[in-house]
Amino acid sequence: MATSIPPHNLNEIVDGLIALIRKPETTDERLLKIIPGPDFPTGGEILMGSGTKDTYLRGKGSIPMRGMAHLEEVNPGKGRHKRNAVVVTELPYQLSKAGWIEKLADMVNEGKINGIADIRDESDRDGMRVLIELRRDADQEQVLKELHQKTSFQSNFGAILLALVNGQPKQLTLRELLNTFIEYRENTIIRRTKYNLNRTKSRLEIVQGLIMAINDLREIINMIEESKDASSAKAKLIVRLEINEKQADAILSMPLRRLTSLEQDSLKTEMVELKTKKIRLEEIL
């Protein structure tokens, strides 16, 4: 199976996603106004019609594309008369400039396209410029028409909006593509938020246990000193402070620097921050 999804303007796609998030029942007509068509990087123009609409509403279609050209009067050289020319500045997506010029030259030599005297590639860093110099008796409009009809200057992009959805290949409409992406993003945010929330709750639990121990520090130190081993000290802490095993372990492994007033203040500040973070994460969920 093959997929052929044309490139798009990212701003338009994001606007379409936002429209569906705010109003899931947004009509197809409204969606097609936000995302009117593909955005091909090599330029050219899209001939709007049923092809683009079929692509978005059915998941498959043929999008007609055409290069950009204009008519110019050029001076071929000193002592020569000015001549008319067709100047090509943009080509359809995925069409090779060198290949197109070569095929055009072959067609001129074979007499399939008349009225062309010379073809020059004058492209530079400022952009594409293919100059097609015409004979003096040539009709500019007729030559341009033949370029559209007989060469790839006008061609079609066969679009198939095929993607893997839950591991299965599926031909999607524009709406289905956008909704599938929104669902993926929602699941990503939910998983990430749940992970961060569990870490925050776990840390908050330990910090609260440490603060409880510091508030009754002398008694806790005496209790630990009087215990014959770590297990009995842990059991006494759980009963005395009404805490769980994880909090008791954190108290027993608490370094001496935690007993300073500065460290005690930092623990209280951290607890406030963790509570605020917990509320924010729960609101997201």
C-alpha positions in Angstrom: 0.0 0.0 0.0 1.2 3.5 -0.8 0.7 6.9 0.9 1.1 10.2 -0.9 0.3 13.1 1.4 1.1 16.5 -0.1 3.0 19.1 2.0 1.0 21.7 3.7 1.4 25.1 5.3 1.9 24.5 9.0 0.1 27.6 10.1 -3.1 26.5 8.3 -2.9 23.0 9.7 -2.5 24.4 13.3 -5.5 26.7 12.7 -7.5 23.7 11.5 -6.6 21.7 14.6 -7.5 24.7 16.9 -10.9 25.0 15.1 -11.7 21.3 15.7 -10.6 21.5 19.3 -12.8 24.5 20.0 -15.7 23.3 18.0 -15.6 19.5 17.0 -18.7 19.9 14.9 -17.0 22.4 12.6 -18.3 21.8 9.0 -16.2 20.5 6.2 -16.9 23.7 4.3 -15.4 25.7 7.2 -12.4 23.3 7.4 -11.7 23.7 3.7 -11.6 27.5 4.1 -9.0 27.2 6.8 -7.0 24.6 4.9 -7.8 25.5 1.2 -5.1 23.2 -0.3 -1.5 21.9 -0.2 1.5 24.2 0.0 4.1 22.9 -2.5 7.6 24.2 -1.6 8.7 24.6 -5.2 5.9 27.1 -5.9 3.7 27.0 -8.9 -0.1 27.2 -8.6 -2.8 24.7 -7.7 -5.8 24.7 -10.0 -8.7 24.6 -7.5 -11.4 22.2 -8.4 -12.9 18.8 -7.6 -9.4 17.2 -7.2 -8.5 19.1 -4.0 -12.0 18.7 -2.6 -12.0 14.9 -3.3 -8.6 14.6 -1.6 -9.9 16.2 1.6 -13.4 14.7 1.7 -12.6 11.2 0.5 -8.9 10.7 1.2 -7.9 10.3 -2.4 -7.8 12.6 -5.4 -5.8 14.2 -8.2 -4.6 17.7 -7.6 -3.8 19.7 -10.8 -0.7 21.9 -10.6 0.8 24.4 -13.0 4.1 26.2 -13.2 4.3 30.0 -13.2 5.5 31.9 -16.4 5.2 35.4 -17.8 5.8 37.0 -21.1 8.8 39.3 -21.6 10.6 41.2 -24.3 14.3 40.4 -24.2 17.4 41.8 -25.9 19.4 38.8 -27.2 22.6 40.8 -27.8 24.3 43.8 -29.4 23.1 44.5 -32.9 20.2 42.1 -32.7 16.5 43.0 -32.6 14.5 42.5 -29.4 12.5 39.3 -29.2 9.6 38.0 -27.3 10.2 35.3 -24.6 8.4 33.1 -22.2 10.1 33.3 -18.7 9.4 30.3 -16.4 9.9 31.2 -12.7 8.3 28.3 -10.9 7.7 24.6 -11.8 5.2 22.1 -10.4 6.1 20.1 -7.3 8.6 17.2 -7.9 9.3 18.2 -11.5 13.1 18.4 -12.2 14.1 21.6 -13.9 17.0 20.1 -15.8 14.8 17.1 -16.9 12.0 19.4 -18.0 14.4 21.7 -20.0 15.9 18.6 -21.7 12.5 17.2 -22.7 11.4 20.6 -24.0 14.5 20.9 -26.1 13.9 17.4 -27.6 10.3 18.3 -28.4 11.4 21.5 -30.1 14.0 19.6 -32.2 11.4 17.0 -33.1 9.0 19.7 -34.3 6.4 18.9 -31.7 6.4 22.4 -30.3 6.9 25.3 -32.7 8.0 28.9 -32.4 10.9 28.4 -29.9 14.4 29.8 -31.0 16.4 29.2 -27.8 16.2 27.9 -24.2 18.5 29.3 -21.5 18.6 28.5 -17.8 19.3 31.9 -16.1 18.5 30.7 -12.6 20.7 32.1 -9.8 20.6 32.5 -6.0 17.6 34.9 -6.3 15.4 32.2 -7.8 14.5 30.2 -10.9 14.5 31.8 -14.4 14.3 29.7 -17.5 14.1 31.9 -20.6 12.4 30.5 -23.6 13.3 32.8 -26.5 10.7 32.8 -29.3 11.1 33.2 -33.0 10.0 36.6 -34.5 6.9 35.2 -36.1 5.9 33.1 -33.1 2.6 33.7 -31.1 3.5 34.0 -27.4 0.1 32.9 -26.2 0.1 29.8 -28.4 3.6 28.8 -27.3 2.6 29.1 -23.6 -0.6 27.1 -24.4 1.5 24.3 -25.9 3.8 24.3 -22.9 0.8 23.6 -20.7 -0.7 21.0 -23.0 2.4 19.1 -24.3 4.9 19.2 -21.4 4.8 18.6 -17.6 4.5 22.3 -17.0 1.0 21.4 -16.1 0.6 18.1 -14.2 -1.3 16.3 -11.5 -0.3 15.3 -8.0 -1.9 12.0 -7.1 -2.8 12.3 -3.4 -3.7 9.3 -1.1 -4.1 10.2 2.5 -3.2 6.8 3.8 -1.8 6.5 7.4 -1.4 3.9 10.1 -4.2 4.2 12.7 -3.8 1.8 15.7 -1.4 -0.3 13.6 -3.8 -0.6 10.6 -3.5 1.2 7.3 -6.5 3.4 6.7 -7.4 6.0 4.0 -8.4 9.1 5.9 -10.3 12.3 5.2 -8.8 15.6 6.3 -11.1 15.7 9.3 -10.1 12.2 10.3 -6.4 13.0 9.9 -6.7 16.1 12.2 -8.9 14.3 14.8 -6.5 11.3 14.9 -3.6 13.7 15.6 -5.6 15.5 18.3 -6.4 12.2 20.0 -2.7 11.2 19.8 -1.7 14.6 21.4 -4.3 14.2 24.1 -3.1 10.7 25.0 0.5 12.0 25.1 -0.4 14.8 27.5 -2.4 12.5 29.7 0.4 9.9 30.0 3.0 12.6 30.6 0.8 14.4 33.2 0.0 11.2 35.1 3.7 10.4 35.2 4.7 13.8 36.5 1.7 13.8 39.0 2.9 10.4 40.5 6.4 11.7 40.9 5.1 14.9 42.5 2.9 13.0 44.9 5.7 10.6 45.9 8.1 13.5 46.6 5.4 15.5 48.5 4.8 12.5 50.7 8.5 12.2 51.6 8.8 16.0 52.2 5.8 16.0 54.5 7.3 13.1 56.5 10.6 14.9 56.9 8.8 18.1 58.1 6.8 16.1 60.6 10.1 14.6 62.0 11.8 18.0 62.2 8.9 19.5 64.1 9.4 17.0 66.8 13.1 16.6 66.3 14.4 15.9 69.9 11.9 13.2 70.6 12.6 11.5 67.2 16.4 11.5 67.8 15.9 10.0 71.3 13.6 7.4 69.8 16.1 6.4 67.2 19.0 6.3 69.8 17.0 4.0 72.1 16.2 1.6 69.3 18.3 -1.6 69.0 18.3 -1.6 65.2 17.0 0.2 62.2 13.9 -2.0 61.9 12.7 -1.2 65.4 13.4 2.5 64.9 11.4 2.4 61.7 8.5 0.7 63.5 8.5 3.3 66.3 8.5 6.2 63.8 5.5 4.7 61.9 3.5 4.4 65.1 4.6 7.7 66.7 4.2 10.0 63.6 1.4 7.9 61.9 3.4 7.7 58.7 4.0 5.0 56.1 7.2 2.9 55.5 8.5 5.1 52.6 8.3 8.2 54.9 10.0 6.4 57.8 12.8 5.2 55.5 13.3 8.9 54.3 13.5 10.1 57.9 16.1 7.4 58.9 18.2 8.2 55.9 17.9 12.0 56.4 21.4 13.6 56.3 22.4 15.8 59.3 22.4 19.0 57.1 18.7 18.7 56.9 18.5 19.7 60.6 19.7 23.2 60.0 17.1 26.0 60.1 17.9 26.9 56.4 17.3 23.4 55.3 14.1 23.2 57.2 12.9 26.4 55.5 13.8 25.0 52.1 11.8 21.8 52.8 8.7 23.9 53.7 9.2 26.0 50.5 9.5 22.8 48.5 6.3 21.4 50.0 4.3 24.6 49.0 5.7 24.3 45.4 4.9 20.6 45.2 1.3 21.2 46.4 0.9 24.0 43.8 2.3 21.7 41.1 0.0 18.8 42.1 -3.1 21.0 41.8 -2.0 22.3 38.4 -1.3 18.7 37.1 -4.7 17.5 38.4 -6.4 20.4 36.7 -4.8 19.4 33.4 -6.1 15.9 33.8 
